Amino acid sequence: MSKHVFSDTEDALAFSTNGSTSFHYSFGFLPKEERAAIKTIYAFARRIDDIVDENPSQEEAVIDEKRQRLSWWRSQIEGIYAASADVSSSVDPLRSVINRYKIPKQYLQTIIDGCERDLVQRRYETFADLKRYCYSVASVVGLISIEIFGYRHESTRQYAINLGYALQLTNILRDVKSDYDRGFVYIPKEDLVRFRYTEDDLRNQVYDERFINLMEFQAKRAREYYHQARALLRPDERMTMVAAQIMDAIYYRLLEKIELNDYRIFNRRISVSTVHKVITALRIWLGAKLFVKRLR
């Protein structure tokens, strides 16, 4: 067994959401058990993502080793659902969440599949292709989250899916430069062609009318998914989905800041201030509580 697989085993309990302040402000208002469950799920997703992102080399040996590590996690997931005695005790936090909230197995396997896709695919021909990737790495996390929050309406599932698209598309906009530096272009090739902006332009960080128009198109698409998601959230779900609404608002503000900075993402990494995140979280949480009181 690879030493890195042993590392995954040893580190499985050390699930961490460090580096994600949006996570802390979005889920800080959840009841203790739900917050711990969400932290475990997000840390699992982060762990899988980190395996793929470590050492960006395209050497076959490196990719094979990463596949082996992902395979170890797949086997742990399969073992949990089969109630196998062979599952490592180090993944007990994940096992507990899966069993308590009845998380469908395909959700967790889809996260692994989506991250593994980054090992072999670094370009996307169409938005339809990119959308499938976004579903795997973002929307499915939302679907797991609502199982933990609890939901009444089938429309809430589509709410989670669309919000996942919106958040991931916003991330892609923010990270155009850093993703390219890692060898990835998530903007669909069909969009580059449409606006006559080439990969050479991207490599040379060409900032002109073509780039602005391309970014405006991407931002409009992301905004449409925010609006579609919000339209699907039923009034009686506002309190149970308060964490998702906080995440929505923080990332929507990030999208607005990217636009207000005229898409100058080559110069710096645009972000939302901690103060704004705190105020946003409090505003939405209090708003949801007042709304629920009025419904009673």
Secondary structure as a PSIPRED ss2 file (coil, helix, strand):
# PSIPRED VFORMAT (PSIPRED V4.0)

   1 M C   1.000  0.000  0.000
   2 S C   1.000  0.000  0.000
   3 K H   0.000  1.000  0.000
   4 H H   0.000  1.000  0.000
   5 V H   0.000  1.000  0.000
   6 F H   0.000  1.000  0.000
   7 S H   0.000  1.000  0.000
   8 D H   0.000  1.000  0.000
   9 T H   0.000  1.000  0.000
  10 E H   0.000  1.000  0.000
  11 D H   0.000  1.000  0.000
  12 A C   1.000  0.000  0.000
  13 L C   1.000  0.000  0.000
  14 A C   1.000  0.000  0.000
  15 F C   1.000  0.000  0.000
  16 S C   1.000  0.000  0.000
  17 T C   1.000  0.000  0.000
  18 N C   1.000  0.000  0.000
  19 G C   1.000  0.000  0.000
  20 S C   1.000  0.000  0.000
  21 T H   0.000  1.000  0.000
  22 S H   0.000  1.000  0.000
  23 F H   0.000  1.000  0.000
  24 H H   0.000  1.000  0.000
  25 Y H   0.000  1.000  0.000
  26 S H   0.000  1.000  0.000
  27 F H   0.000  1.000  0.000
  28 G C   1.000  0.000  0.000
  29 F C   1.000  0.000  0.000
  30 L C   1.000  0.000  0.000
  31 P C   1.000  0.000  0.000
  32 K H   0.000  1.000  0.000
  33 E H   0.000  1.000  0.000
  34 E H   0.000  1.000  0.000
  35 R H   0.000  1.000  0.000
  36 A H   0.000  1.000  0.000
  37 A H   0.000  1.000  0.000
  38 I H   0.000  1.000  0.000
  39 K H   0.000  1.000  0.000
  40 T H   0.000  1.000  0.000
  41 I H   0.000  1.000  0.000
  42 Y H   0.000  1.000  0.000
  43 A H   0.000  1.000  0.000
  44 F H   0.000  1.000  0.000
  45 A H   0.000  1.000  0.000
  46 R H   0.000  1.000  0.000
  47 R H   0.000  1.000  0.000
  48 I H   0.000  1.000  0.000
  49 D H   0.000  1.000  0.000
  50 D H   0.000  1.000  0.000
  51 I H   0.000  1.000  0.000
  52 V H   0.000  1.000  0.000
  53 D H   0.000  1.000  0.000
  54 E C   1.000  0.000  0.000
  55 N C   1.000  0.000  0.000
  56 P C   1.000  0.000  0.000
  57 S C   1.000  0.000  0.000
  58 Q C   1.000  0.000  0.000
  59 E C   1.000  0.000  0.000
  60 E H   0.000  1.000  0.000
  61 A H   0.000  1.000  0.000
  62 V H   0.000  1.000  0.000
  63 I H   0.000  1.000  0.000
  64 D H   0.000  1.000  0.000
  65 E H   0.000  1.000  0.000
  66 K H   0.000  1.000  0.000
  67 R H   0.000  1.000  0.000
  68 Q H   0.000  1.000  0.000
  69 R H   0.000  1.000  0.000
  70 L H   0.000  1.000  0.000
  71 S H   0.000  1.000  0.000
  72 W H   0.000  1.000  0.000
  73 W H   0.000  1.000  0.000
  74 R H   0.000  1.000  0.000
  75 S H   0.000  1.000  0.000
  76 Q H   0.000  1.000  0.000
  77 I H   0.000  1.000  0.000
  78 E H   0.000  1.000  0.000
  79 G H   0.000  1.000  0.000
  80 I H   0.000  1.000  0.000
  81 Y H   0.000  1.000  0.000
  82 A C   1.000  0.000  0.000
  83 A C   1.000  0.000  0.000
  84 S C   1.000  0.000  0.000
  85 A C   1.000  0.000  0.000
  86 D C   1.000  0.000  0.000
  87 V C   1.000  0.000  0.000
  88 S C   1.000  0.000  0.000
  89 S H   0.000  1.000  0.000
  90 S H   0.000  1.000  0.000
  91 V H   0.000  1.000  0.000
  92 D H   0.000  1.000  0.000
  93 P H   0.000  1.000  0.000
  94 L H   0.000  1.000  0.000
  95 R H   0.000  1.000  0.000
  96 S H   0.000  1.000  0.000
  97 V H   0.000  1.000  0.000
  98 I H   0.000  1.000  0.000
  99 N H   0.000  1.000  0.000
 100 R H   0.000  1.000  0.000
 101 Y H   0.000  1.000  0.000
 102 K C   1.000  0.000  0.000
 103 I C   1.000  0.000  0.000
 104 P C   1.000  0.000  0.000
 105 K H   0.000  1.000  0.000
 106 Q H   0.000  1.000  0.000
 107 Y H   0.000  1.000  0.000
 108 L H   0.000  1.000  0.000
 109 Q H   0.000  1.000  0.000
 110 T H   0.000  1.000  0.000
 111 I H   0.000  1.000  0.000
 112 I H   0.000  1.000  0.000
 113 D H   0.000  1.000  0.000
 114 G H   0.000  1.000  0.000
 115 C H   0.000  1.000  0.000
 116 E H   0.000  1.000  0.000
 117 R H   0.000  1.000  0.000
 118 D H   0.000  1.000  0.000
 119 L H   0.000  1.000  0.000
 120 V H   0.000  1.000  0.000
 121 Q C   1.000  0.000  0.000
 122 R C   1.000  0.000  0.000
 123 R E   0.000  0.000  1.000
 124 Y C   1.000  0.000  0.000
 125 E C   1.000  0.000  0.000
 126 T C   1.000  0.000  0.000
 127 F H   0.000  1.000  0.000
 128 A H   0.000  1.000  0.000
 129 D H   0.000  1.000  0.000
 130 L H   0.000  1.000  0.000
 131 K H   0.000  1.000  0.000
 132 R H   0.000  1.000  0.000
 133 Y H   0.000  1.000  0.000
 134 C H   0.000  1.000  0.000
 135 Y H   0.000  1.000  0.000
 136 S H   0.000  1.000  0.000
 137 V H   0.000  1.000  0.000
 138 A H   0.000  1.000  0.000
 139 S H   0.000  1.000  0.000
 140 V H   0.000  1.000  0.000
 141 V H   0.000  1.000  0.000
 142 G H   0.000  1.000  0.000
 143 L H   0.000  1.000  0.000
 144 I H   0.000  1.000  0.000
 145 S H   0.000  1.000  0.000
 146 I H   0.000  1.000  0.000
 147 E H   0.000  1.000  0.000
 148 I H   0.000  1.000  0.000
 149 F H   0.000  1.000  0.000
 150 G C   1.000  0.000  0.000
 151 Y C   1.000  0.000  0.000
 152 R C   1.000  0.000  0.000
 153 H C   1.000  0.000  0.000
 154 E C   1.000  0.000  0.000
 155 S H   0.000  1.000  0.000
 156 T H   0.000  1.000  0.000
 157 R H   0.000  1.000  0.000
 158 Q H   0.000  1.000  0.000
 159 Y H   0.000  1.000  0.000
 160 A H   0.000  1.000  0.000
 161 I H   0.000  1.000  0.000
 162 N H   0.000  1.000  0.000
 163 L H   0.000  1.000  0.000
 164 G H   0.000  1.000  0.000
 165 Y H   0.000  1.000  0.000
 166 A H   0.000  1.000  0.000
 167 L H   0.000  1.000  0.000
 168 Q H   0.000  1.000  0.000
 169 L H   0.000  1.000  0.000
 170 T H   0.000  1.000  0.000
 171 N H   0.000  1.000  0.000
 172 I H   0.000  1.000  0.000
 173 L H   0.000  1.000  0.000
 174 R H   0.000  1.000  0.000
 175 D C   1.000  0.000  0.000
 176 V H   0.000  1.000  0.000
 177 K H   0.000  1.000  0.000
 178 S H   0.000  1.000  0.000
 179 D H   0.000  1.000  0.000
 180 Y H   0.000  1.000  0.000
 181 D H   0.000  1.000  0.000
 182 R C   1.000  0.000  0.000
 183 G C   1.000  0.000  0.000
 184 F C   1.000  0.000  0.000
 185 V E   0.000  0.000  1.000
 186 Y C   1.000  0.000  0.000
 187 I C   1.000  0.000  0.000
 188 P C   1.000  0.000  0.000
 189 K H   0.000  1.000  0.000
 190 E H   0.000  1.000  0.000
 191 D H   0.000  1.000  0.000
 192 L H   0.000  1.000  0.000
 193 V H   0.000  1.000  0.000
 194 R H   0.000  1.000  0.000
 195 F C   1.000  0.000  0.000
 196 R C   1.000  0.000  0.000
 197 Y C   1.000  0.000  0.000
 198 T C   1.000  0.000  0.000
 199 E H   0.000  1.000  0.000
 200 D H   0.000  1.000  0.000
 201 D H   0.000  1.000  0.000
 202 L H   0.000  1.000  0.000
 203 R H   0.000  1.000  0.000
 204 N C   1.000  0.000  0.000
 205 Q C   1.000  0.000  0.000
 206 V C   1.000  0.000  0.000
 207 Y C   1.000  0.000  0.000
 208 D C   1.000  0.000  0.000
 209 E H   0.000  1.000  0.000
 210 R H   0.000  1.000  0.000
 211 F H   0.000  1.000  0.000
 212 I H   0.000  1.000  0.000
 213 N H   0.000  1.000  0.000
 214 L H   0.000  1.000  0.000
 215 M H   0.000  1.000  0.000
 216 E H   0.000  1.000  0.000
 217 F H   0.000  1.000  0.000
 218 Q H   0.000  1.000  0.000
 219 A H   0.000  1.000  0.000
 220 K H   0.000  1.000  0.000
 221 R H   0.000  1.000  0.000
 222 A H   0.000  1.000  0.000
 223 R H   0.000  1.000  0.000
 224 E H   0.000  1.000  0.000
 225 Y H   0.000  1.000  0.000
 226 Y H   0.000  1.000  0.000
 227 H H   0.000  1.000  0.000
 228 Q H   0.000  1.000  0.000
 229 A H   0.000  1.000  0.000
 230 R H   0.000  1.000  0.000
 231 A H   0.000  1.000  0.000
 232 L H   0.000  1.000  0.000
 233 L C   1.000  0.000  0.000
 234 R C   1.000  0.000  0.000
 235 P H   0.000  1.000  0.000
 236 D H   0.000  1.000  0.000
 237 E H   0.000  1.000  0.000
 238 R C   1.000  0.000  0.000
 239 M C   1.000  0.000  0.000
 240 T C   1.000  0.000  0.000
 241 M C   1.000  0.000  0.000
 242 V H   0.000  1.000  0.000
 243 A H   0.000  1.000  0.000
 244 A H   0.000  1.000  0.000
 245 Q H   0.000  1.000  0.000
 246 I H   0.000  1.000  0.000
 247 M H   0.000  1.000  0.000
 248 D H   0.000  1.000  0.000
 249 A H   0.000  1.000  0.000
 250 I H   0.000  1.000  0.000
 251 Y H   0.000  1.000  0.000
 252 Y H   0.000  1.000  0.000
 253 R H   0.000  1.000  0.000
 254 L H   0.000  1.000  0.000
 255 L H   0.000  1.000  0.000
 256 E H   0.000  1.000  0.000
 257 K H   0.000  1.000  0.000
 258 I H   0.000  1.000  0.000
 259 E H   0.000  1.000  0.000
 260 L H   0.000  1.000  0.000
 261 N C   1.000  0.000  0.000
 262 D C   1.000  0.000  0.000
 263 Y C   1.000  0.000  0.000
 264 R C   1.000  0.000  0.000
 265 I C   1.000  0.000  0.000
 266 F C   1.000  0.000  0.000
 267 N C   1.000  0.000  0.000
 268 R C   1.000  0.000  0.000
 269 R C   1.000  0.000  0.000
 270 I C   1.000  0.000  0.000
 271 S C   1.000  0.000  0.000
 272 V C   1.000  0.000  0.000
 273 S C   1.000  0.000  0.000
 274 T H   0.000  1.000  0.000
 275 V H   0.000  1.000  0.000
 276 H H   0.000  1.000  0.000
 277 K H   0.000  1.000  0.000
 278 V H   0.000  1.000  0.000
 279 I H   0.000  1.000  0.000
 280 T H   0.000  1.000  0.000
 281 A H   0.000  1.000  0.000
 282 L H   0.000  1.000  0.000
 283 R H   0.000  1.000  0.000
 284 I H   0.000  1.000  0.000
 285 W H   0.000  1.000  0.000
 286 L H   0.000  1.000  0.000
 287 G H   0.000  1.000  0.000
 288 A H   0.000  1.000  0.000
 289 K H   0.000  1.000  0.000
 290 L H   0.000  1.000  0.000
 291 F H   0.000  1.000  0.000
 292 V H   0.000  1.000  0.000
 293 K H   0.000  1.000  0.000
 294 R H   0.000  1.000  0.000
 295 L H   0.000  1.000  0.000
 296 R C   1.000  0.000  0.000
